Amino acid sequence: MYKLIKRIFDITMSLLALLVFSPLLVPIVIGLLLTGEHYVFYFQERIGKGGKSFNVWKFATMLKNSPNMGTGSITTRKDPRVLPMGRFLRKTKINEIPQLINILIGNMSFVGPRPLMQCDYNTYNQYVKDRVIKSKPGLSGIGSIVFRDEEYHVSLAKDSVLFYQNYIQPHKGELEVWYFNNRNLWVDFMIIFLTVWVILFPKSDLVYKVFPTLPRMDFEKAVVEFNKK
C-alpha cells in the first residue's frame, strides 16, 4: 500500500509541479542558451532502484567536462567549474526541477536515497549498498536536508576530496540506512516539509527535533579534526 500511494502521489505532484513551474522554466532555458556553454540540460548516469542505472535530468550548472576536472564528483564552494548562472540555480535548488521528469517517468520519487553516481555508490560497504537500492532515488531525502550546505563544509577542509571520502560519504551512508529502516508515509511527508523549511531557514536544526534518532555529525568539529591531521 505504501508503494502504491507513493507512486500515485509522485505522478500527481510531478504533473502539478511542472505546471506550476512552467512560467519559470522559459526564462531559465533562454538564460542558459545565452550564457555559459549554451546548453540547457545536463544528463548524468546514476544508480537507481535494484541497482539499475538511469539518466538524471538537471539544468546545466557546470562545465560539460566537470566530472573529469578538479575535484570530480565533489563540488566545493566557489568551485571554478560552476557557471555564473549555475551558482544561482544551485543555491536555490532550481537546477533540480527537471528531475520532476524523472519522477513522472518512474525512475525517481519525490523522497528517497540520493541518486548516486557509480563512483560514489562504490564507496559504500555492501550493507549500505543493499539498502540504498531498495528504494527509488529521491528528488529530496534525508541526506539532502542534512547536507544542504555540503559545498561549504567541504571547502573548509585542507583536502576536500579526502575529507569527503573519510567523513561526508560514510555519514551519508548512515543516513540512508536510517531512511531505509524508518521509511513510511509520515517520514516521507516530513522530509518534503523539511526540504522546504531548510531552504527558507538554512541554519535550522529542526530535522533533529522531528527525527530524534537521526545520526548526527558535528561538521565544524569534523573539519577542525581533519585539518589537524
C-alpha angles and dihedrals in degrees: 000000000000092000093046094049091045092052093049089050091048094052095044097045096042090054091046093046093050089052093048094046096043094097088053095049097063097062090042092053091048091047093051092047090053098043141046113006092339099247128120111201131043118205120196132174114246136175114258139183113320090016092285116144125233138170115258118213121227138155110259109261103153140046112285094243095044096120088063094045135075113332095359113214092003116091120202132197109278089011106183090219091066114095120232095252088039091065090061093045092050094044092053094037089235088129087071095059095093088063085077083080089056089052093049091049090051105241092105138035133208089252128030144093118324112275100249133207113233092251092055093043089054092059092065120089117245093261092060094040092055091054099042093059094050090082136043112260113259136232081223134010143160090283092054090055098045093042096041089128098035094133091059096051094044089051091058093060119093089228109031096188096049092045090051092049096046101037116011101043096047090050091049087056091053090051093051091051089050090053092048091053095046106032116137137128094276093051090048092049092050091049089055090049092047092048089061091040096057091048088058095036107026094174094054121120093195091123090071092051093050092044106030093174093057113123109251132209128192099222097188092049091047092053092049091048092049095047091053092060 
